[in-house]
Amino acid sequence: MTDQHGYSEHDVQREVTELQEKSATAARIFDLRRIIGGLFVVYGVIVTIAGITDGQAAIDKAQGVNINLWTGIAMLVLGVFFLVWLKLRPAAPPVPPKEGEAE
């Protein structure tokens, strides 16, 4: 059956299904765990390298603690945690409603 605009019920249902699939893919791509984990790993690598290359003056300024090295390692651990969490528990795709069910 077609409506006044020339679309059949099947065409509308197919379009809705395609949009739901695209939405689920976008949700998986832009999962916050991926973004947060990736940023923490990148910044953790940068800060860890800065901590490894710090001179004695920078360490003395932080009362003998290589703060960049320890902060960089902590950021790497946190970033890896988020990425492992994403890998172990991926976002579930939304379940499309069955035919005839109201949303």
Secondary structure, 3 states (H helix, E strand, C coil): CECCCCCEHHHHHHHHHHHHHHHHHHHHHCCHHHHHHHHHHHHHHHHHHHHHHCCHHHHHHCCCCCHHHHHHHHHHHHHHHHHHHHHHCCCCCCCCCCCCCCC
